[in-house]
Amino acid sequence: MKTKLICLILGFAGFICGNLFASVCMGVCFWFIDEYSDVTIPFFLLICSPCLTFLAGILLGWMVTRWYTRKRSIVWLFGPGVRVFAVILVALYLLTWTFGAPRVQSENNRWALEEWKRIHQENQRRDLRDDLPYIDSFVSVPILPFVVATYHEYQLAGLYGAGGWEFQIWYVFGVRSLFFQRIWVS
C-alpha cells in the first residue's frame, strides 16, 4: 500500500512539474517572439496553451508513475468498486461533454446579449453602435465532470469587450462561473 501511495504522489508531482515546465516554456517563447521579432504570435497558440500545459502534465505524471511501477514491480489490481467508479466517472464526463458544453456556450451568449440590451437601454455610453454586438465562443472543453473550460469573446461597445478562458460549473439547471482569465480587454 505504501508503494502505491508513493507511486500516486510521484504521478501527481510529475503532473505539476510537467504543467509548470510547459507553462514556463510557452511564456519564454511568447516573450522572445514578442521582444525580438516582428512575427505576430498565432492566436491559436494563446487559445491552446492551457490545454497543452494540462496535457504535458498528464503525460509526465503518467510516465513517472509507469517508470516507478516497473522499477518496483507494483501490480495494480482493481476491484469491482473501482471499475464501477470509473464507468460512472466516464458517463458523467460524457454527459458534461454532450449537454454541459453547449449549455455553457448558450449561457455566455445569453449574458452578453442581456448586457448589450442593458447598455442600450441606459444609453449612457457615447461609443455605442446601432449594430449587434460581436459574440463568439471558440471552444468548450469539459475538464472534469460538471466543470467546463471555454474560450469566448465579446465586444458589446467600442470600449467594452473581452476575450479569454472562463472556467464554469455546469449543473443541470444552470451555470456558475468559477474564474475568467482575460487574454485581451478593450
C-alpha positions as CSV (number, residue, x, y, z in Angstrom):
1,M,0.0,0.0,0.0
2,K,2.8,2.4,0.8
3,T,4.5,1.9,-2.6
4,K,1.2,2.5,-4.4
5,L,0.8,5.8,-2.4
6,I,4.3,6.8,-3.3
7,C,3.5,6.0,-6.9
8,L,0.4,8.2,-6.9
9,I,2.3,11.0,-5.2
10,L,5.1,10.8,-7.8
11,G,2.5,10.8,-10.6
12,F,0.8,13.9,-9.2
13,A,4.2,15.6,-8.7
14,G,5.0,14.8,-12.3
15,F,1.7,16.3,-13.4
16,I,2.6,19.6,-11.5
17,C,6.1,19.7,-12.8
18,G,5.1,19.0,-16.4
19,N,2.4,21.7,-16.2
20,L,4.9,24.2,-14.8
21,F,7.6,23.3,-17.4
22,A,5.2,23.6,-20.3
23,S,3.9,27.0,-19.0
24,V,7.4,28.4,-18.5
25,C,8.5,27.2,-22.0
26,M,5.4,28.8,-23.6
27,G,5.9,32.0,-21.7
28,V,9.6,32.3,-22.7
29,C,8.8,31.5,-26.3
30,F,6.0,34.2,-26.4
31,W,8.2,36.7,-24.7
32,F,11.1,36.0,-27.1
33,I,8.9,36.3,-30.1
34,D,7.3,39.5,-28.8
35,E,10.5,41.1,-27.8
36,Y,12.9,40.2,-30.6
37,S,10.8,39.6,-33.6
38,D,8.3,41.2,-35.9
39,V,6.4,38.0,-36.2
40,T,3.0,38.0,-34.7
41,I,2.1,35.2,-32.3
42,P,-0.5,32.9,-33.8
43,F,-3.7,33.5,-31.8
44,F,-4.4,29.8,-31.9
45,L,-1.4,29.1,-29.6
46,L,-2.7,31.5,-27.0
47,I,-6.0,29.7,-27.0
48,C,-4.5,26.3,-26.8
49,S,-1.8,27.0,-24.2
50,P,-3.8,25.9,-21.2
51,C,-4.8,22.7,-22.9
52,L,-1.2,22.0,-23.9
53,T,0.2,22.5,-20.4
54,F,-2.5,20.3,-18.9
55,L,-1.7,17.5,-21.4
56,A,2.1,17.9,-20.8
57,G,1.4,17.5,-17.0
58,I,-0.7,14.4,-17.6
59,L,1.9,12.9,-19.9
60,L,4.8,13.5,-17.5
61,G,2.8,12.2,-14.5
62,W,1.8,9.1,-16.4
63,M,5.5,8.5,-17.4
64,V,6.8,8.9,-13.9
65,T,4.1,6.6,-12.5
66,R,4.8,4.0,-15.1
67,W,8.6,4.1,-14.6
68,Y,8.2,3.8,-10.8
69,T,5.7,0.9,-11.2
70,R,8.1,-1.0,-13.5
71,K,11.1,-0.3,-11.2
72,R,9.3,-1.6,-8.1
73,S,7.2,-4.2,-10.0
74,I,4.0,-3.0,-8.5
75,V,0.9,-4.8,-9.6
76,W,-2.3,-2.7,-9.7
77,L,-5.3,-4.9,-9.0
78,F,-8.6,-3.0,-9.3
79,G,-11.7,-4.5,-7.7
80,P,-15.3,-4.1,-9.0
81,G,-15.8,-0.9,-6.9
82,V,-13.1,0.9,-8.8
83,R,-14.5,-0.3,-12.1
84,V,-18.0,0.9,-11.3
85,F,-16.5,4.2,-10.2
86,A,-14.6,4.5,-13.5
87,V,-17.7,3.8,-15.5
88,I,-19.7,6.4,-13.6
89,L,-16.9,8.9,-14.0
90,V,-16.7,8.4,-17.7
91,A,-20.5,8.5,-18.0
92,L,-20.6,11.8,-16.1
93,Y,-17.8,13.2,-18.3
94,L,-19.6,12.3,-21.5
95,L,-22.8,13.8,-20.1
96,T,-20.9,17.0,-19.4
97,W,-19.4,17.0,-22.9
98,T,-22.8,16.3,-24.5
99,F,-25.1,18.7,-22.6
100,G,-22.8,20.9,-20.4
101,A,-20.5,22.4,-23.0
102,P,-23.4,23.6,-25.3
103,R,-25.3,24.9,-22.3
104,V,-22.2,26.9,-21.1
105,Q,-21.8,28.5,-24.6
106,S,-25.5,29.4,-24.6
107,E,-25.3,31.0,-21.2
108,N,-22.2,33.0,-22.2
109,N,-24.1,34.3,-25.3
110,R,-27.2,35.0,-23.3
111,W,-25.3,37.0,-20.7
112,A,-23.6,39.1,-23.5
113,L,-26.9,39.9,-25.2
114,E,-28.6,40.9,-21.9
115,E,-25.6,43.1,-21.0
116,W,-25.8,44.7,-24.5
117,K,-29.5,45.3,-24.1
118,R,-29.0,46.8,-20.7
119,I,-26.3,49.2,-22.0
120,H,-28.5,50.2,-24.9
121,Q,-31.5,50.9,-22.7
122,E,-29.4,53.1,-20.4
123,N,-27.9,54.8,-23.4
124,Q,-25.2,56.5,-21.3
125,R,-22.3,55.4,-23.4
126,R,-21.1,57.5,-26.3
127,D,-19.3,54.7,-28.0
128,L,-22.4,52.6,-28.7
129,R,-23.2,51.4,-32.2
130,D,-26.6,50.5,-33.5
131,D,-25.4,47.2,-34.9
132,L,-25.5,44.0,-32.9
133,P,-22.6,43.1,-30.7
134,Y,-19.8,40.7,-31.5
135,I,-20.1,37.5,-29.5
136,D,-18.1,34.3,-30.3
137,S,-17.4,31.1,-28.5
138,F,-14.4,29.2,-29.9
139,V,-14.1,26.1,-27.8
140,S,-15.7,24.5,-24.7
141,V,-13.9,21.5,-23.1
142,P,-15.0,19.6,-20.0
143,I,-12.1,19.4,-17.7
144,L,-13.9,17.3,-15.1
145,P,-17.5,16.1,-14.8
146,F,-19.6,19.2,-14.5
147,V,-16.6,21.6,-14.9
148,V,-16.2,23.2,-18.3
149,A,-13.4,25.4,-19.7
150,T,-14.5,27.7,-22.5
151,Y,-12.8,30.3,-24.6
152,H,-15.1,33.1,-25.7
153,E,-15.0,36.7,-26.8
154,Y,-17.5,39.6,-26.7
155,Q,-17.4,43.2,-27.9
156,L,-20.5,45.0,-26.8
157,A,-19.5,48.6,-27.4
158,G,-16.4,50.4,-28.7
159,L,-14.5,50.1,-25.4
160,Y,-16.5,47.3,-23.7
161,G,-15.2,43.8,-24.6
162,A,-13.0,41.0,-23.5
163,G,-11.8,37.6,-24.5
164,G,-10.3,34.7,-22.6
165,W,-10.7,31.4,-20.8
166,E,-13.6,31.0,-18.4
167,F,-14.0,28.0,-16.1
168,Q,-17.6,27.3,-15.2
169,I,-19.5,24.7,-13.2
170,W,-22.4,23.3,-15.1
171,Y,-25.3,21.8,-13.1
172,V,-28.4,20.5,-14.8
173,F,-30.4,23.7,-14.2
174,G,-27.8,26.4,-14.8
175,V,-24.2,27.6,-15.0
176,R,-21.9,29.3,-12.4
177,S,-18.7,31.0,-13.3
178,L,-15.6,30.0,-11.3
179,F,-12.9,32.1,-12.9
180,F,-12.4,34.2,-16.0
181,Q,-8.8,34.6,-17.3
182,R,-8.8,37.5,-19.7
183,I,-6.4,37.4,-22.6
184,W,-7.5,40.7,-24.1
185,V,-9.7,43.6,-22.8
186,S,-11.0,46.7,-24.6
